[in-house]
Amino acid sequence: MENHQTEANRNSDKKRRKWNCIGHALRKETGGIEKTALDWNPQGYRRRGRPKRTWRRTIEDEIRSTGRSWNEVKGIAGDRNAWKLFMDALCSTGSKRIRR
């Protein structure tokens, strides 16, 4: 039981770090390479053996699970307090642990 909880916490921490990085990139100046990379959609085909599931698609699926759109998330990122609430809702493990 304890091993399962620690794995859930590790996954939650990974997810939290990923979304922390995304929020940081979305708050960058317009035209910044980090912000451009998040919106970039490469055209063409993948080589044989490359996964169809991209990092961007996993992000979009996680956003859809909250009932929001990518543009709404970009707007939320501008307000740090709203972003923290969004991340808490997105990355919660269901435990009663207090985050500082």
KOLGU-4560 file (N, C-alpha, C; in nm, 3 decimals, padded with zeros to 5 digits):
<recs>
<n_xx: 00.083 n_yy: -00.119 n_zz: 00.000 ca_xx: 00.000 ca_yy: 00.000 ca_zz: 00.000 c_xx: 00.087 c_yy: 00.126 c_zz: 00.000 mol: A seq: 1 type: MET>
<n_xx: 00.192 n_yy: 00.125 n_zz: 00.082 ca_xx: 00.279 ca_yy: 00.241 ca_zz: 00.091 c_xx: 00.352 c_yy: 00.266 c_zz: -00.041 mol: A seq: 2 type: GLU>
<n_xx: 00.394 n_yy: 00.159 n_zz: -00.108 ca_xx: 00.465 ca_yy: 00.172 ca_zz: -00.234 c_xx: 00.376 c_yy: 00.236 c_zz: -00.340 mol: A seq: 3 type: ASN>
<n_xx: 00.247 n_yy: 00.200 n_zz: -00.340 ca_xx: 00.152 ca_yy: 00.257 ca_zz: -00.435 c_xx: 00.136 c_yy: 00.408 c_zz: -00.411 mol: A seq: 4 type: HIS>
<n_xx: 00.131 n_yy: 00.448 n_zz: -00.285 ca_xx: 00.115 ca_yy: 00.589 ca_zz: -00.253 c_xx: 00.238 c_yy: 00.669 c_zz: -00.295 mol: A seq: 5 type: GLN>
<n_xx: 00.355 n_yy: 00.613 n_zz: -00.272 ca_xx: 00.474 ca_yy: 00.687 ca_zz: -00.311 c_xx: 00.485 c_yy: 00.698 c_zz: -00.462 mol: A seq: 6 type: THR>
<n_xx: 00.441 n_yy: 00.596 n_zz: -00.534 ca_xx: 00.442 ca_yy: 00.604 ca_zz: -00.680 c_xx: 00.344 c_yy: 00.709 c_zz: -00.729 mol: A seq: 7 type: GLU>
<n_xx: 00.227 n_yy: 00.715 n_zz: -00.666 ca_xx: 00.129 ca_yy: 00.817 ca_zz: -00.702 c_xx: 00.184 c_yy: 00.957 c_zz: -00.674 mol: A seq: 8 type: ALA>
<n_xx: 00.255 n_yy: 00.973 n_zz: -00.563 ca_xx: 00.315 ca_yy: 01.102 ca_zz: -00.531 c_xx: 00.424 c_yy: 01.138 c_zz: -00.632 mol: A seq: 9 type: ASN>
<n_xx: 00.503 n_yy: 01.038 n_zz: -00.673 ca_xx: 00.607 ca_yy: 01.064 ca_zz: -00.773 c_xx: 00.546 c_yy: 01.108 c_zz: -00.906 mol: A seq: 10 type: ARG>
<n_xx: 00.439 n_yy: 01.040 n_zz: -00.947 ca_xx: 00.373 ca_yy: 01.077 ca_zz: -01.072 c_xx: 00.313 c_yy: 01.216 c_zz: -01.062 mol: A seq: 11 type: ASN>
<n_xx: 00.256 n_yy: 01.247 n_zz: -00.946 ca_xx: 00.199 ca_yy: 01.379 ca_zz: -00.926 c_xx: 00.308 c_yy: 01.486 c_zz: -00.929 mol: A seq: 12 type: SER>
<n_xx: 00.422 n_yy: 01.457 n_zz: -00.869 ca_xx: 00.533 ca_yy: 01.553 ca_zz: -00.869 c_xx: 00.586 c_yy: 01.575 c_zz: -01.010 mol: A seq: 13 type: ASP>
<n_xx: 00.594 n_yy: 01.468 n_zz: -01.090 ca_xx: 00.638 ca_yy: 01.482 ca_zz: -01.229 c_xx: 00.541 c_yy: 01.570 c_zz: -01.306 mol: A seq: 14 type: LYS>
<n_xx: 00.413 n_yy: 01.544 n_zz: -01.286 ca_xx: 00.310 ca_yy: 01.621 ca_zz: -01.354 c_xx: 00.316 c_yy: 01.767 c_zz: -01.310 mol: A seq: 15 type: LYS>
<n_xx: 00.334 n_yy: 01.790 n_zz: -01.181 ca_xx: 00.342 ca_yy: 01.926 ca_zz: -01.128 c_xx: 00.463 c_yy: 02.000 c_zz: -01.187 mol: A seq: 16 type: ARG>
<n_xx: 00.578 n_yy: 01.934 n_zz: -01.198 ca_xx: 00.697 ca_yy: 01.998 ca_zz: -01.256 c_xx: 00.674 c_yy: 02.031 c_zz: -01.404 mol: A seq: 17 type: ARG>
<n_xx: 00.608 n_yy: 01.939 n_zz: -01.474 ca_xx: 00.580 ca_yy: 01.962 ca_zz: -01.617 c_xx: 00.490 c_yy: 02.085 c_zz: -01.634 mol: A seq: 18 type: LYS>
<n_xx: 00.383 n_yy: 02.093 n_zz: -01.554 ca_xx: 00.291 ca_yy: 02.205 ca_zz: -01.567 c_xx: 00.352 c_yy: 02.334 c_zz: -01.514 mol: A seq: 19 type: TRP>
<n_xx: 00.442 n_yy: 02.325 n_zz: -01.418 ca_xx: 00.514 ca_yy: 02.442 ca_zz: -01.371 c_xx: 00.598 c_yy: 02.500 c_zz: -01.485 mol: A seq: 20 type: ASN>
<n_xx: 00.664 n_yy: 02.413 n_zz: -01.559 ca_xx: 00.745 ca_yy: 02.454 ca_zz: -01.674 c_xx: 00.658 c_yy: 02.515 c_zz: -01.783 mol: A seq: 21 type: CYS>
<n_xx: 00.543 n_yy: 02.455 n_zz: -01.808 ca_xx: 00.451 ca_yy: 02.507 ca_zz: -01.910 c_xx: 00.402 c_yy: 02.646 c_zz: -01.871 mol: A seq: 22 type: ILE>
<n_xx: 00.366 n_yy: 02.664 n_zz: -01.744 ca_xx: 00.320 ca_yy: 02.795 ca_zz: -01.698 c_xx: 00.429 c_yy: 02.900 c_zz: -01.712 mol: A seq: 23 type: GLY>
<n_xx: 00.551 n_yy: 02.861 n_zz: -01.680 ca_xx: 00.665 ca_yy: 02.953 ca_zz: -01.694 c_xx: 00.682 c_yy: 02.994 c_zz: -01.840 mol: A seq: 24 type: HIS>
<n_xx: 00.673 n_yy: 02.898 n_zz: -01.930 ca_xx: 00.690 ca_yy: 02.927 ca_zz: -02.073 c_xx: 00.576 c_yy: 03.014 c_zz: -02.125 mol: A seq: 25 type: ALA>
<n_xx: 00.454 n_yy: 02.992 n_zz: -02.077 ca_xx: 00.340 ca_yy: 03.071 ca_zz: -02.124 c_xx: 00.344 c_yy: 03.214 c_zz: -02.075 mol: A seq: 26 type: LEU>
<n_xx: 00.415 n_yy: 03.239 n_zz: -01.966 ca_xx: 00.426 ca_yy: 03.376 ca_zz: -01.915 c_xx: 00.540 c_yy: 03.453 c_zz: -01.980 mol: A seq: 27 type: ARG>
<n_xx: 00.617 n_yy: 03.390 n_zz: -02.066 ca_xx: 00.726 ca_yy: 03.460 ca_zz: -02.136 c_xx: 00.669 c_yy: 03.564 c_zz: -02.232 mol: A seq: 28 type: LYS>
<n_xx: 00.758 n_yy: 03.650 n_zz: -02.282 ca_xx: 00.718 ca_yy: 03.754 ca_zz: -02.376 c_xx: 00.663 c_yy: 03.694 c_zz: -02.505 mol: A seq: 29 type: GLU>
<n_xx: 00.578 n_yy: 03.767 n_zz: -02.572 ca_xx: 00.527 ca_yy: 03.724 ca_zz: -02.701 c_xx: 00.643 c_yy: 03.714 c_zz: -02.799 mol: A seq: 30 type: THR>
<n_xx: 00.648 n_yy: 03.605 n_zz: -02.871 ca_xx: 00.756 ca_yy: 03.584 ca_zz: -02.966 c_xx: 00.874 c_yy: 03.509 c_zz: -02.908 mol: A seq: 31 type: GLY>
<n_xx: 00.869 n_yy: 03.482 n_zz: -02.777 ca_xx: 00.977 ca_yy: 03.405 ca_zz: -02.715 c_xx: 00.977 c_yy: 03.262 c_zz: -02.769 mol: A seq: 32 type: GLY>
<n_xx: 01.094 n_yy: 03.203 n_zz: -02.778 ca_xx: 01.106 ca_yy: 03.072 ca_zz: -02.839 c_xx: 01.031 c_yy: 02.964 c_zz: -02.758 mol: A seq: 33 type: ILE>
<n_xx: 01.028 n_yy: 02.978 n_zz: -02.626 ca_xx: 00.957 ca_yy: 02.880 ca_zz: -02.543 c_xx: 00.808 c_yy: 02.884 c_zz: -02.572 mol: A seq: 34 type: GLU>
<n_xx: 00.754 n_yy: 03.004 n_zz: -02.581 ca_xx: 00.611 ca_yy: 03.021 ca_zz: -02.607 c_xx: 00.576 c_yy: 02.974 c_zz: -02.748 mol: A seq: 35 type: LYS>
<n_xx: 00.662 n_yy: 03.003 n_zz: -02.843 ca_xx: 00.641 ca_yy: 02.960 ca_zz: -02.981 c_xx: 00.645 c_yy: 02.808 c_zz: -02.992 mol: A seq: 36 type: THR>
<n_xx: 00.735 n_yy: 02.746 n_zz: -02.918 ca_xx: 00.748 ca_yy: 02.600 ca_zz: -02.924 c_xx: 00.623 c_yy: 02.529 c_zz: -02.873 mol: A seq: 37 type: ALA>
<n_xx: 00.553 n_yy: 02.588 n_zz: -02.776 ca_xx: 00.432 ca_yy: 02.526 ca_zz: -02.725 c_xx: 00.318 c_yy: 02.529 c_zz: -02.827 mol: A seq: 38 type: LEU>
<n_xx: 00.317 n_yy: 02.630 n_zz: -02.912 ca_xx: 00.211 ca_yy: 02.642 ca_zz: -03.013 c_xx: 00.248 c_yy: 02.581 c_zz: -03.148 mol: A seq: 39 type: ASP>
<n_xx: 00.373 n_yy: 02.541 n_zz: -03.164 ca_xx: 00.421 ca_yy: 02.491 ca_zz: -03.291 c_xx: 00.358 c_yy: 02.357 c_zz: -03.324 mol: A seq: 40 type: TRP>
<n_xx: 00.313 n_yy: 02.342 n_zz: -03.448 ca_xx: 00.253 ca_yy: 02.219 ca_zz: -03.495 c_xx: 00.329 c_yy: 02.174 c_zz: -03.619 mol: A seq: 41 type: ASN>
<n_xx: 00.424 n_yy: 02.080 n_zz: -03.605 ca_xx: 00.504 ca_yy: 02.038 ca_zz: -03.720 c_xx: 00.418 c_yy: 01.965 c_zz: -03.822 mol: A seq: 42 type: PRO>
<n_xx: 00.444 n_yy: 01.991 n_zz: -03.947 ca_xx: 00.369 ca_yy: 01.927 ca_zz: -04.055 c_xx: 00.452 c_yy: 01.813 c_zz: -04.113 mol: A seq: 43 type: GLN>
<n_xx: 00.384 n_yy: 01.716 n_zz: -04.168 ca_xx: 00.454 ca_yy: 01.604 ca_zz: -04.231 c_xx: 00.426 c_yy: 01.474 c_zz: -04.159 mol: A seq: 44 type: GLY>
<n_xx: 00.502 n_yy: 01.372 n_zz: -04.196 ca_xx: 00.481 ca_yy: 01.239 ca_zz: -04.142 c_xx: 00.590 c_yy: 01.203 c_zz: -04.043 mol: A seq: 45 type: TYR>
<n_xx: 00.555 n_yy: 01.111 n_zz: -03.954 ca_xx: 00.655 ca_yy: 01.058 ca_zz: -03.862 c_xx: 00.723 c_yy: 00.939 c_zz: -03.927 mol: A seq: 46 type: ARG>
<n_xx: 00.847 n_yy: 00.919 n_zz: -03.890 ca_xx: 00.917 ca_yy: 00.801 ca_zz: -03.939 c_xx: 00.860 c_yy: 00.677 c_zz: -03.874 mol: A seq: 47 type: ARG>
<n_xx: 00.888 n_yy: 00.568 n_zz: -03.935 ca_xx: 00.844 ca_yy: 00.439 ca_zz: -03.883 c_xx: 00.904 c_yy: 00.418 c_zz: -03.743 mol: A seq: 48 type: ARG>
<n_xx: 00.819 n_yy: 00.374 n_zz: -03.650 ca_xx: 00.866 ca_yy: 00.346 ca_zz: -03.515 c_xx: 00.854 c_yy: 00.464 c_zz: -03.420 mol: A seq: 49 type: GLY>
<n_xx: 00.817 n_yy: 00.582 n_zz: -03.468 ca_xx: 00.801 ca_yy: 00.697 ca_zz: -03.381 c_xx: 00.661 c_yy: 00.696 c_zz: -03.321 mol: A seq: 50 type: ARG>
<n_xx: 00.646 n_yy: 00.728 n_zz: -03.194 ca_xx: 00.514 ca_yy: 00.722 ca_zz: -03.132 c_xx: 00.420 c_yy: 00.832 c_zz: -03.184 mol: A seq: 51 type: PRO>
<n_xx: 00.293 n_yy: 00.796 n_zz: -03.199 ca_xx: 00.195 ca_yy: 00.894 ca_zz: -03.242 c_xx: 00.157 c_yy: 00.985 c_zz: -03.126 mol: A seq: 52 type: LYS>
<n_xx: 00.175 n_yy: 00.937 n_zz: -03.007 ca_xx: 00.141 ca_yy: 01.012 ca_zz: -02.886 c_xx: 00.254 c_yy: 01.109 c_zz: -02.854 mol: A seq: 53 type: ARG>
<n_xx: 00.231 n_yy: 01.235 n_zz: -02.879 ca_xx: 00.334 ca_yy: 01.336 ca_zz: -02.856 c_xx: 00.315 c_yy: 01.401 c_zz: -02.719 mol: A seq: 54 type: THR>
<n_xx: 00.414 n_yy: 01.475 n_zz: -02.675 ca_xx: 00.406 ca_yy: 01.548 ca_zz: -02.549 c_xx: 00.292 c_yy: 01.647 c_zz: -02.553 mol: A seq: 55 type: TRP>
<n_xx: 00.276 n_yy: 01.712 n_zz: -02.667 ca_xx: 00.169 ca_yy: 01.812 ca_zz: -02.684 c_xx: 00.033 c_yy: 01.746 c_zz: -02.670 mol: A seq: 56 type: ARG>
<n_xx: 00.016 n_yy: 01.626 n_zz: -02.727 ca_xx: -00.113 ca_yy: 01.557 ca_zz: -02.717 c_xx: -00.144 c_yy: 01.515 c_zz: -02.574 mol: A seq: 57 type: ARG>
<n_xx: -00.042 n_yy: 01.476 n_zz: -02.498 ca_xx: -00.067 ca_yy: 01.441 ca_zz: -02.358 c_xx: -00.110 c_yy: 01.564 c_zz: -02.280 mol: A seq: 58 type: THR>
<n_xx: -00.050 n_yy: 01.678 n_zz: -02.311 ca_xx: -00.089 ca_yy: 01.803 ca_zz: -02.245 c_xx: -00.234 c_yy: 01.837 c_zz: -02.279 mol: A seq: 59 type: ILE>
<n_xx: -00.271 n_yy: 01.827 n_zz: -02.405 ca_xx: -00.407 ca_yy: 01.860 ca_zz: -02.447 c_xx: -00.509 c_yy: 01.766 c_zz: -02.382 mol: A seq: 60 type: GLU>
<n_xx: -00.475 n_yy: 01.639 n_zz: -02.368 ca_xx: -00.565 ca_yy: 01.545 ca_zz: -02.301 c_xx: -00.584 c_yy: 01.581 c_zz: -02.154 mol: A seq: 61 type: ASP>
<n_xx: -00.476 n_yy: 01.621 n_zz: -02.087 ca_xx: -00.487 ca_yy: 01.661 ca_zz: -01.947 c_xx: -00.570 c_yy: 01.788 c_zz: -01.934 mol: A seq: 62 type: GLU>
<n_xx: -00.558 n_yy: 01.879 n_zz: -02.029 ca_xx: -00.638 ca_yy: 02.001 ca_zz: -02.027 c_xx: -00.786 c_yy: 01.966 c_zz: -02.047 mol: A seq: 63 type: ILE>
<n_xx: -00.814 n_yy: 01.878 n_zz: -02.142 ca_xx: -00.952 ca_yy: 01.837 ca_zz: -02.167 c_xx: -01.015 c_yy: 01.771 c_zz: -02.045 mol: A seq: 64 type: ARG>
<n_xx: -00.934 n_yy: 01.702 n_zz: -01.965 ca_xx: -00.987 ca_yy: 01.635 ca_zz: -01.846 c_xx: -01.038 c_yy: 01.736 c_zz: -01.744 mol: A seq: 65 type: SER>
<n_xx: -00.990 n_yy: 01.861 n_zz: -01.752 ca_xx: -01.039 ca_yy: 01.965 ca_zz: -01.662 c_xx: -01.157 c_yy: 02.041 c_zz: -01.721 mol: A seq: 66 type: THR>
<n_xx: -01.188 n_yy: 02.014 n_zz: -01.848 ca_xx: -01.299 ca_yy: 02.083 ca_zz: -01.914 c_xx: -01.262 c_yy: 02.219 c_zz: -01.968 mol: A seq: 67 type: GLY>
<n_xx: -01.136 n_yy: 02.242 n_zz: -01.991 ca_xx: -01.089 ca_yy: 02.371 ca_zz: -02.043 c_xx: -01.028 c_yy: 02.354 c_zz: -02.182 mol: A seq: 68 type: ARG>
<n_xx: -01.000 n_yy: 02.466 n_zz: -02.246 ca_xx: -00.934 ca_yy: 02.463 ca_zz: -02.377 c_xx: -00.792 c_yy: 02.517 c_zz: -02.363 mol: A seq: 69 type: SER>
<n_xx: -00.711 n_yy: 02.499 n_zz: -02.467 ca_xx: -00.573 ca_yy: 02.546 ca_zz: -02.466 c_xx: -00.567 c_yy: 02.697 c_zz: -02.451 mol: A seq: 70 type: TRP>
<n_xx: -00.659 n_yy: 02.769 n_zz: -02.517 ca_xx: -00.660 ca_yy: 02.915 ca_zz: -02.507 c_xx: -00.697 c_yy: 02.961 c_zz: -02.366 mol: A seq: 71 type: ASN>
<n_xx: -00.788 n_yy: 02.891 n_zz: -02.300 ca_xx: -00.821 ca_yy: 02.925 ca_zz: -02.161 c_xx: -00.700 c_yy: 02.906 c_zz: -02.070 mol: A seq: 72 type: GLU>
<n_xx: -00.627 n_yy: 02.797 n_zz: -02.092 ca_xx: -00.508 ca_yy: 02.769 ca_zz: -02.011 c_xx: -00.403 c_yy: 02.878 c_zz: -02.033 mol: A seq: 73 type: VAL>
<n_xx: -00.388 n_yy: 02.924 n_zz: -02.156 ca_xx: -00.293 ca_yy: 03.032 ca_zz: -02.183 c_xx: -00.332 c_yy: 03.159 c_zz: -02.107 mol: A seq: 74 type: LYS>
<n_xx: -00.462 n_yy: 03.185 n_zz: -02.098 ca_xx: -00.510 ca_yy: 03.301 ca_zz: -02.022 c_xx: -00.488 c_yy: 03.286 c_zz: -01.873 mol: A seq: 75 type: GLY>
<n_xx: -00.510 n_yy: 03.166 n_zz: -01.822 ca_xx: -00.491 ca_yy: 03.139 ca_zz: -01.679 c_xx: -00.345 c_yy: 03.157 c_zz: -01.641 mol: A seq: 76 type: ILE>
<n_xx: -00.254 n_yy: 03.121 n_zz: -01.728 ca_xx: -00.110 ca_yy: 03.127 ca_zz: -01.697 c_xx: -00.064 c_yy: 03.269 c_zz: -01.665 mol: A seq: 77 type: ALA>
<n_xx: -00.132 n_yy: 03.368 n_zz: -01.717 ca_xx: -00.094 ca_yy: 03.506 ca_zz: -01.690 c_xx: -00.114 c_yy: 03.547 c_zz: -01.546 mol: A seq: 78 type: GLY>
<n_xx: -00.208 n_yy: 03.485 n_zz: -01.478 ca_xx: -00.237 ca_yy: 03.514 ca_zz: -01.338 c_xx: -00.178 c_yy: 03.401 c_zz: -01.253 mol: A seq: 79 type: ASP>
<n_xx: -00.073 n_yy: 03.429 n_zz: -01.177 ca_xx: -00.002 ca_yy: 03.324 ca_zz: -01.102 c_xx: -00.091 c_yy: 03.255 c_zz: -00.999 mol: A seq: 80 type: ARG>
<n_xx: -00.177 n_yy: 03.331 n_zz: -00.930 ca_xx: -00.264 ca_yy: 03.269 ca_zz: -00.830 c_xx: -00.365 c_yy: 03.174 c_zz: -00.895 mol: A seq: 81 type: ASN>
<n_xx: -00.423 n_yy: 03.216 n_zz: -01.007 ca_xx: -00.516 ca_yy: 03.129 ca_zz: -01.079 c_xx: -00.442 c_yy: 03.007 c_zz: -01.133 mol: A seq: 82 type: ALA>
<n_xx: -00.317 n_yy: 03.025 n_zz: -01.176 ca_xx: -00.237 ca_yy: 02.915 ca_zz: -01.228 c_xx: -00.210 c_yy: 02.811 c_zz: -01.120 mol: A seq: 83 type: TRP>
<n_xx: -00.178 n_yy: 02.859 n_zz: -00.998 ca_xx: -00.153 ca_yy: 02.767 ca_zz: -00.887 c_xx: -00.278 c_yy: 02.686 c_zz: -00.854 mol: A seq: 84 type: LYS>
<n_xx: -00.394 n_yy: 02.750 n_zz: -00.855 ca_xx: -00.519 ca_yy: 02.678 ca_zz: -00.831 c_xx: -00.545 c_yy: 02.575 c_zz: -00.941 mol: A seq: 85 type: LEU>
<n_xx: -00.518 n_yy: 02.615 n_zz: -01.065 ca_xx: -00.536 ca_yy: 02.523 ca_zz: -01.179 c_xx: -00.443 c_yy: 02.403 c_zz: -01.165 mol: A seq: 86 type: PHE>
<n_xx: -00.317 n_yy: 02.427 n_zz: -01.128 ca_xx: -00.221 ca_yy: 02.318 ca_zz: -01.110 c_xx: -00.260 c_yy: 02.228 c_zz: -00.994 mol: A seq: 87 type: MET>
<n_xx: -00.309 n_yy: 02.286 n_zz: -00.885 ca_xx: -00.352 ca_yy: 02.204 ca_zz: -00.772 c_xx: -00.466 c_yy: 02.112 c_zz: -00.811 mol: A seq: 88 type: ASP>
<n_xx: -00.560 n_yy: 02.163 n_zz: -00.889 ca_xx: -00.672 ca_yy: 02.080 ca_zz: -00.934 c_xx: -00.625 c_yy: 01.973 c_zz: -01.032 mol: A seq: 89 type: ALA>
<n_xx: -00.534 n_yy: 02.009 n_zz: -01.120 ca_xx: -00.487 ca_yy: 01.917 ca_zz: -01.222 c_xx: -00.397 c_yy: 01.809 c_zz: -01.166 mol: A seq: 90 type: LEU>
<n_xx: -00.313 n_yy: 01.843 n_zz: -01.070 ca_xx: -00.211 ca_yy: 01.752 ca_zz: -01.020 c_xx: -00.245 c_yy: 01.691 c_zz: -00.885 mol: A seq: 91 type: CYS>
<n_xx: -00.369 n_yy: 01.699 n_zz: -00.844 ca_xx: -00.403 ca_yy: 01.645 ca_zz: -00.712 c_xx: -00.399 c_yy: 01.492 c_zz: -00.716 mol: A seq: 92 type: SER>
<n_xx: -00.358 n_yy: 01.434 n_zz: -00.603 ca_xx: -00.351 ca_yy: 01.288 ca_zz: -00.592 c_xx: -00.470 c_yy: 01.234 c_zz: -00.514 mol: A seq: 93 type: THR>
<n_xx: -00.551 n_yy: 01.324 n_zz: -00.461 ca_xx: -00.665 ca_yy: 01.281 ca_zz: -00.382 c_xx: -00.629 c_yy: 01.265 c_zz: -00.234 mol: A seq: 94 type: GLY>
<n_xx: -00.505 n_yy: 01.290 n_zz: -00.198 ca_xx: -00.466 ca_yy: 01.279 ca_zz: -00.059 c_xx: -00.495 c_yy: 01.410 c_zz: 00.013 mol: A seq: 95 type: SER>
<n_xx: -00.492 n_yy: 01.405 n_zz: 00.143 ca_xx: -00.521 ca_yy: 01.522 ca_zz: 00.225 c_xx: -00.393 c_yy: 01.598 c_zz: 00.262 mol: A seq: 96 type: LYS>
<n_xx: -00.284 n_yy: 01.570 n_zz: 00.191 ca_xx: -00.157 ca_yy: 01.633 ca_zz: 00.219 c_xx: -00.165 c_yy: 01.783 c_zz: 00.193 mol: A seq: 97 type: ARG>
<n_xx: -00.108 n_yy: 01.862 n_zz: 00.285 ca_xx: -00.107 ca_yy: 02.007 ca_zz: 00.270 c_xx: 00.019 c_yy: 02.045 c_zz: 00.194 mol: A seq: 98 type: ILE>
<n_xx: 00.001 n_yy: 02.123 n_zz: 00.087 ca_xx: 00.113 ca_yy: 02.167 ca_zz: 00.004 c_xx: 00.152 c_yy: 02.307 c_zz: 00.046 mol: A seq: 99 type: ARG>
<n_xx: 00.281 n_yy: 02.328 n_zz: 00.066 ca_xx: 00.330 ca_yy: 02.461 ca_zz: 00.108 c_xx: 00.397 c_yy: 02.532 c_zz: -00.004 mol: A seq: 100 type: ARG>
</recs>
